[in-house]
Amino acid sequence: MFSPRCHFRADFSTIKSAVERLGGVAHWTMLADAAQYRETLRIEERLANDPAYQQQWEERQIRLESLSLSLPEDEGEFSC
């Protein structure tokens, strides 16, 4: 399924190392209670444990994908 929001599975140290290896300059802020991360964990847990929720989520993803396909070409593409 496709989503306008892209999610990546990489831990902080991998990202930090890659940025430093590529010569990037970044200011790192560590927040233990990142709201989007916690939200993602809740969604993943519910998807794993609630078949009805999983079905609703999949149907929503299909609707979102069909909407993005109906947008003009330059508005329908999502890059991450």
MARBA-3410 file (N, C-alpha, C, O; in Angstrom, 1 decimal):
80
0.8,-1.2,0.0,0.0,0.0,0.0,0.9,1.2,0.0,2.0,1.2,0.5 ~ 0.4,2.3,-0.5,1.1,3.6,-0.6,0.5,4.6,0.3,-0.7,4.6,0.6 ~ 1.4,5.5,0.8,0.9,6.5,1.7,1.7,7.8,1.3,2.8,7.7,0.9 ~ 1.0,9.0,1.4,1.7,10.2,1.2,2.9,10.4,2.2,3.8,11.1,1.8 ~ 2.8,9.8,3.3,3.8,9.9,4.3,4.7,8.7,4.2,4.2,7.6,4.2
6.0,8.9,4.1,6.9,7.8,4.0,7.5,7.5,5.3,7.8,8.4,6.1 ~ 7.7,6.3,5.6,8.3,5.9,6.9,9.5,5.0,6.6,9.5,4.2,5.7 ~ 10.6,5.2,7.3,11.8,4.5,7.2,12.1,3.8,8.5,11.8,4.3,9.5 ~ 12.8,2.7,8.3,13.2,1.9,9.5,14.7,2.0,9.6,15.4,1.1,9.0 ~ 15.2,3.0,10.3,16.6,3.1,10.5,16.8,3.7,11.9,16.1,4.6,12.3
17.8,3.1,12.6,18.0,3.7,14.0,18.8,5.0,13.9,19.4,5.3,12.9 ~ 18.8,5.7,15.0,19.4,7.0,15.0,20.9,6.9,14.7,21.4,7.7,13.9 ~ 21.6,5.9,15.2,23.1,5.9,15.0,23.4,5.6,13.5,24.4,6.1,13.0 ~ 22.6,4.9,12.8,22.8,4.6,11.4,22.6,5.9,10.6,23.4,6.2,9.7 ~ 21.6,6.7,10.9,21.3,7.9,10.2,22.5,8.9,10.5,23.0,9.6,9.6
22.8,9.0,11.8,23.9,10.0,12.2,25.2,9.6,11.5,25.9,10.5,11.0 ~ 25.5,8.4,11.5,26.8,7.9,10.8,26.8,8.2,9.3,27.8,8.7,8.8 ~ 25.6,8.0,8.7,25.5,8.3,7.3,25.7,9.8,7.0,26.4,10.2,6.0 ~ 25.1,10.6,7.8,25.2,12.1,7.6,26.6,12.5,7.8,27.1,13.3,7.0 ~ 27.3,12.0,8.8,28.6,12.4,9.1,29.6,11.9,8.0,30.5,12.6,7.6
29.4,10.6,7.5,30.2,10.0,6.5,30.1,10.8,5.2,31.0,11.0,4.4 ~ 28.9,11.4,4.9,28.7,12.1,3.7,29.1,13.6,3.8,28.9,14.4,2.9 ~ 29.6,14.0,5.0,30.1,15.3,5.2,29.0,16.3,5.5,29.2,17.5,5.5 ~ 27.8,15.8,5.9,26.7,16.7,6.3,27.0,17.3,7.7,27.7,16.7,8.5 ~ 26.4,18.4,7.8,26.4,19.1,9.1,25.0,19.1,9.7,24.1,19.6,9.0
24.9,18.7,10.9,23.5,18.6,11.5,23.6,18.9,13.0,24.6,18.6,13.6 ~ 22.5,19.4,13.5,22.3,19.6,14.9,21.4,18.6,15.4,20.2,18.5,14.9 ~ 21.8,17.7,16.3,21.0,16.6,16.7,20.2,16.9,18.0,20.9,17.3,19.0 ~ 18.9,16.7,18.0,18.1,16.9,19.2,17.5,15.6,19.5,16.8,15.0,18.7 ~ 17.8,15.2,20.7,17.2,13.9,21.2,16.0,14.1,22.0,16.1,14.7,23.1
14.9,13.6,21.6,13.6,13.7,22.4,13.1,12.3,22.6,12.8,11.6,21.7 ~ 13.0,11.9,23.9,12.6,10.6,24.2,11.1,10.4,23.9,10.7,9.2,23.6 ~ 10.3,11.4,23.9,8.9,11.2,23.6,8.5,11.8,22.3,7.8,12.8,22.2 ~ 9.0,11.3,21.2,8.7,11.7,19.9,7.2,11.3,19.5,7.0,10.1,19.5 ~ 6.4,12.2,19.3,4.9,11.9,19.1,4.7,11.0,17.9,3.9,10.1,18.0
5.3,11.3,16.8,5.1,10.5,15.6,5.6,9.1,15.8,4.9,8.2,15.3 ~ 6.7,8.9,16.4,7.2,7.6,16.7,6.3,6.8,17.5,6.0,5.6,17.2 ~ 5.8,7.4,18.6,4.8,6.7,19.5,3.5,6.3,18.7,3.0,5.3,18.9 ~ 3.1,7.3,17.9,1.9,7.0,17.1,2.1,5.9,16.1,1.2,5.0,16.0 ~ 3.3,5.8,15.5,3.6,4.7,14.6,3.6,3.4,15.3,3.0,2.4,14.8
4.2,3.3,16.5,4.2,2.1,17.3,2.7,1.7,17.7,2.4,0.5,17.6 ~ 1.9,2.6,18.0,0.5,2.3,18.3,-0.2,1.7,17.1,-1.0,0.7,17.2 ~ 0.0,2.4,16.0,-0.7,1.9,14.8,-0.2,0.5,14.4,-1.0,-0.4,14.1 ~ 1.1,0.3,14.5,1.7,-1.1,14.1,1.1,-2.1,15.1,0.8,-3.2,14.6 ~ 1.0,-1.8,16.3,0.5,-2.8,17.3,-0.9,-3.1,17.0,-1.3,-4.3,17.1
-1.7,-2.1,16.8,-3.1,-2.3,16.5,-3.3,-3.1,15.2,-4.2,-4.0,15.1 ~ -2.5,-2.8,14.2,-2.6,-3.5,12.9,-2.3,-5.0,13.1,-2.9,-5.8,12.5 ~ -1.3,-5.3,14.0,-0.9,-6.6,14.2,-2.0,-7.4,15.0,-2.1,-8.6,14.9 ~ -2.8,-6.7,15.9,-3.7,-7.4,16.8,-5.1,-7.2,16.5,-6.0,-7.8,17.2 ~ -5.5,-6.4,15.5,-6.9,-6.1,15.3,-7.2,-6.3,13.8,-7.0,-5.3,13.0
-7.7,-7.4,13.4,-8.0,-7.7,11.9,-8.9,-6.6,11.3,-8.8,-6.3,10.2 ~ -9.9,-6.2,12.1,-10.9,-5.2,11.5,-10.2,-3.9,11.3,-10.4,-3.3,10.2 ~ -9.4,-3.5,12.2,-8.6,-2.2,12.0,-7.7,-2.4,10.8,-7.5,-1.4,10.0 ~ -7.0,-3.5,10.7,-6.1,-3.8,9.6,-6.9,-3.6,8.2,-6.4,-3.0,7.3 ~ -8.1,-4.2,8.2,-8.9,-4.1,7.0,-9.2,-2.7,6.6,-9.1,-2.2,5.5
-9.6,-1.9,7.7,-10.0,-0.5,7.5,-8.8,0.3,7.0,-8.9,1.1,6.1 ~ -7.6,0.0,7.6,-6.4,0.7,7.2,-6.0,0.4,5.8,-5.7,1.3,5.0 ~ -6.1,-0.8,5.4,-5.8,-1.2,4.0,-6.7,-0.5,3.0,-6.3,0.0,2.0 ~ -8.0,-0.5,3.3,-9.0,0.2,2.5,-8.7,1.6,2.4,-8.8,2.2,1.3 ~ -8.3,2.3,3.5,-8.0,3.7,3.4,-6.8,3.9,2.6,-6.7,4.9,1.8
-5.7,3.1,2.7,-4.5,3.2,1.9,-4.9,3.1,0.4,-4.3,3.9,-0.4 ~ -5.8,2.2,0.0,-6.2,2.1,-1.4,-6.9,3.3,-1.8,-6.6,3.8,-2.9 ~ -7.8,3.9,-1.0,-8.5,5.1,-1.4,-7.5,6.3,-1.5,-7.6,7.0,-2.5 ~ -6.5,6.4,-0.6,-5.5,7.4,-0.7,-4.7,7.3,-2.0,-4.4,8.3,-2.7 ~ -4.3,6.1,-2.3,-3.6,5.8,-3.5,-4.4,6.2,-4.8,-3.8,6.8,-5.7
-5.6,5.9,-4.8,-6.5,6.2,-6.0,-6.6,7.7,-6.1,-6.7,8.3,-7.2 ~ -6.7,8.4,-4.9,-6.7,9.9,-5.0,-5.4,10.5,-5.5,-5.5,11.4,-6.3 ~ -4.3,9.9,-5.1,-3.0,10.5,-5.6,-2.9,10.2,-7.1,-2.2,11.0,-7.8 ~ -3.4,9.1,-7.6,-3.3,8.8,-9.0,-4.2,9.7,-9.8,-3.9,9.9,-11.0 ~ -5.3,10.3,-9.2,-6.2,11.2,-10.0,-5.7,12.6,-9.9,-6.3,13.5,-10.6
-4.6,13.0,-9.2,-4.1,14.3,-9.2,-3.3,14.6,-10.4,-2.8,13.6,-11.1 ~ -3.2,15.8,-10.8,-2.3,16.2,-11.9,-0.9,15.6,-11.7,-0.5,15.4,-10.5 ~ -0.2,15.3,-12.7,1.1,14.5,-12.6,2.0,15.1,-11.6,2.6,14.4,-10.8 ~ 2.2,16.4,-11.6,3.2,17.0,-10.6,2.7,17.1,-9.2,3.5,17.3,-8.3 ~ 1.4,16.9,-8.9,0.9,16.9,-7.6,0.7,15.5,-7.0,0.5,15.3,-5.8
0.7,14.5,-7.9,0.5,13.1,-7.4,1.7,12.3,-7.0,1.6,11.2,-6.5 ~ 2.9,12.9,-7.2,4.1,12.2,-6.9,4.6,12.6,-5.5,4.5,13.8,-5.1 ~ 5.0,11.7,-4.7,5.5,11.9,-3.4,6.9,11.5,-3.3,7.2,10.4,-3.8 ~ 7.8,12.3,-2.9,9.2,11.9,-2.7,9.6,11.9,-1.3,9.1,12.7,-0.5 ~ 10.4,11.0,-0.9,10.9,10.9,0.4,12.4,11.1,0.5,13.0,11.0,1.6
END
